[in-house]
Amino acid sequence: MILLDGVTKKYPGDEKPALDGVSLHIEPNEFVFLVGKSGAGKSTLMKMITKEENPDAGKIIIGGIDLDYVKKRHIPGYRRRLGVVFQDFKLLPRRTVYENVAFALEIAGMSGKDIRKTVPKVLELVDLLDQAKKFPDQLSGGQQQRVSIARSVARQPKILIADEPTANLDKLTTEEIIGLLKRINDFGTTILVTTHNENIVNTLQKRVVTLKDGKIVNDQKNHGIYKLDETPVPKTPVRTVQTPGHALRPHRRVIQ
Ligand code: ADP
């Protein structure tokens, strides 16, 4: 679903590459946390997937699309096939909750009739149907992030990527947002999330990939815990809560 092979990226003027020969394969329906210290290359890796930046070397194939062959004029269309969630929500301030979601569908070319059918369903999924007429600044941070997630899943993407989606949220709201991402994953969407939140990574026990100085230094495929480097896993057991959702399930639609 997400394939990076030997990806290297050095920004002009930088001494060291932000990504240095990164190879990563994420299967359909996986939930992956990408962790690492600030400057490790997490955002750059996400930008490789959204094609905001291009690699100097290596291959990137997303959902069967070889990004080398996505021409500049096709990049917006390519991005619309991904669900992208940002830490600062990026909502349209002068549009209501309903309109924020509807607008994304309109841009994607959905008919008015289908938009009117889809928006309430997706707002129900994120539990915001009763807030549909509000503007973003009338909502809490967690609610704004739920609108942003609603907007990105409304188009039924097979892949959802989120760069620090809970960075600006408190503990309870963070758990709520991660719970929502997990539900979306349970419906069959592949999810890649960057985070600094040790607690949620250790609680969910999903796959955890660690970047350090632009390299993958750790890839815990199952029951991963938060690790910033290649040192051995500490002996003290972390909570061993078994969470469902590891098994590959047939892809179901998030919105029925
Ligand atoms: P992270 O998301 O893990 O904090 P980044 O991908 O943002 O890491 O950064 C990786 C490295 O690339 C850092 O050394 C950073 O300074 C550098 N970098 C990131 N973006 C740019 C840019 N636009 N121009 C120059 N250097 C950059």
Residues whose N, C-alpha, C, O or C-beta is under 5 A from the ligand:
A	BS01	ADP	Y11 P12 D14 A18 K37 S38 G39 A40 G41 K42 S43 T44
